[in-house]
Amino acid sequence: MTYFRTAKVIKEKSGKYVSIEVEVSRECVVKVARITGDFFAYPPEAVDNIEKYLAGKKVTHSLIEDLRTLVNDAVLAGVGRERFQSLLTDVLEEVMKACRKSAAE
């Protein structure tokens, strides 16, 4: 059962967009991560690798830092690397905030 789901979108001046959606369990473990948009990544499996890397992992600050390497290894076209990383970080920080709030209740 999904405990929390969040999604955020950015749109570049060029009109390209990126959407990141994450669903987590009560234990703050990623059940599903979806990254979509009309941008390109090379190697082609770069986005899939990020989604797969997130699946099954507890959302922590170290997870966010580890993702920087995956993002830095990808060549992105249509979206800036910094904006992509920022969006990913924002989504995961929102998840951590919801998990902390839930734990405190």
C-alpha positions in Angstrom: 0.0 0.0 0.0 1.3 3.4 -0.9 1.7 5.8 2.1 2.7 9.0 0.3 2.9 10.1 -3.3 4.3 13.3 -4.6 5.0 14.7 -8.1 6.7 17.8 -9.3 7.2 19.3 -12.8 9.6 21.8 -14.3 9.4 23.4 -17.7 12.4 24.9 -19.4 12.3 28.1 -21.5 12.6 25.9 -24.6 9.2 24.4 -23.7 10.7 21.0 -22.7 9.5 19.6 -19.3 10.4 17.0 -16.8 8.0 15.3 -14.3 9.2 13.2 -11.3 6.7 11.2 -9.3 7.6 9.1 -6.3 5.5 6.8 -4.2 6.7 5.5 -0.8 5.6 3.1 1.9 5.0 3.9 5.5 8.6 3.0 6.2 9.7 5.7 3.7 10.9 3.2 1.2 10.4 4.0 -2.5 7.8 1.8 -4.1 7.7 3.5 -7.5 9.7 6.3 -9.1 8.6 7.7 -12.5 10.6 10.2 -14.5 8.9 11.4 -17.6 9.0 14.4 -20.0 10.0 15.5 -23.5 13.7 15.6 -22.9 16.4 13.2 -23.9 19.0 11.4 -21.9 22.1 9.5 -23.0 22.8 6.7 -22.5 19.1 5.9 -23.3 18.8 3.8 -20.1 20.0 6.6 -17.8 16.4 7.6 -16.7 15.5 3.9 -16.2 18.7 3.4 -14.1 17.7 6.3 -11.8 14.1 4.9 -11.4 15.5 1.4 -10.7 18.1 2.7 -8.3 15.4 4.5 -6.2 13.0 1.5 -6.1 13.3 -0.3 -2.8 15.5 2.3 -1.1 14.7 4.3 2.0 14.7 8.0 1.3 17.6 9.6 3.1 20.0 12.5 2.6 22.7 9.9 1.6 20.4 8.5 -1.1 20.0 12.0 -2.6 23.7 12.4 -2.6 24.2 9.0 -4.3 21.8 10.0 -7.0 24.0 12.9 -8.0 26.5 10.5 -9.4 23.8 8.8 -11.6 22.6 12.2 -12.8 26.1 13.4 -13.5 26.8 10.3 -15.5 23.9 11.1 -17.9 24.0 13.6 -20.8 20.7 15.5 -20.8 19.2 17.4 -23.7 16.2 19.6 -23.4 16.6 20.1 -19.7 19.5 21.4 -17.7 21.4 19.0 -15.4 21.2 21.3 -12.5 17.4 21.8 -12.8 16.9 18.1 -13.2 19.0 17.4 -10.1 17.2 20.1 -8.2 13.8 18.7 -9.1 14.8 15.2 -8.0 16.1 16.6 -4.8 13.0 18.6 -4.1 10.8 15.6 -4.6 12.8 13.4 -2.3 13.1 16.1 0.4 9.3 16.5 0.3 9.0 12.7 0.9 11.5 12.9 3.8 9.5 15.7 5.3 6.2 13.8 5.1 7.9 10.7 6.6 9.3 12.7 9.5 5.9 14.3 10.1 4.2 10.9 10.1 6.8 9.4 12.5 6.2 12.3 14.9 2.4 11.7 15.0 
